[in-house]
Amino acid sequence: MKMKYYEDFLKLEVFNFEEAQKVVGSTGNAKVLLNSYVKKGLVKRVRRNLYCAVNLEHRDAPANRYLIGSKINKSAYLTYNSAFDVHGLSHQVSFVVYIASDSKISDFEFEGILYKYVGKGIDEGVACYRSNEKIKFTDIERTVVDSIDRTDYCGGPHELDEILKICPVLDNEKLLKYLEAHNKKVLYKKAGYFLERHQQSLGITNELLSLMEKRTGNTKKYLSEEARSGGVLIKRWGLIVPETFEEKGDLFV
């Protein structure tokens, strides 16, 4: 057994066939070696063209789900609740890793985790994790904007509200840039509501809120399905929110 290759794979942690080929030196040898290592339990096949090395000292330790999500292809990165988790803000246990990518990815399961493709996403706001640059995820401002757009991908509006309570101060210019990239009136409504709700702790300026208010349009919208069965209309944003969000409201609908 050529354990020197195993050590190389262990350093890579998660790798594709092209990376294995560079380590081994040829396509044929890489195929033979990977098949051998998979049979011996030194390497696991995550999905087509994606592998992870098994640490023999910690054989039962699961592979890093966020590294796997970032390595599915060259453009893949973590978003929504998975990005909040990397930022240290999510407090719900999740068995789903949300992945955006320029090219479509078929959802798959590995070691009890569902890897879910959520689309291409906007073009900006992707960062590398400071302690492992192979892990790519949306920066905090984009994670907030994306999650307000799709609260179902971060545990729902109540979970998002809890996250925003412990979220650090946000960059107003970045928030506006990502809102403009999405370019949705209903998102300006939802974002305006959440950002005004946590204005002081998030460092949101009155100027940003005023600018967002001008872009909301005149149609009333619902924050969530829960709001349809009894909600409160927030006049400034033209948004009907669940009663659980607003104990006092101007108008019940």
Helices and strands as residue ranges (DSSP letters): H 3-12, E 14-15, H 17-24, H 27-40, E 43-47, E 50-53, G 56-58, H 65-71, E 77-78, H 80-86, E 96-100, E 108-110, E 113-117, E 126-129, E 132-138, H 140-149, G 151-154, H 157-166, H 172-182, H 185-197, H 199-202, H 206-213, E 221-222, H 225-228, E 231-234, E 239-242, E 251-252
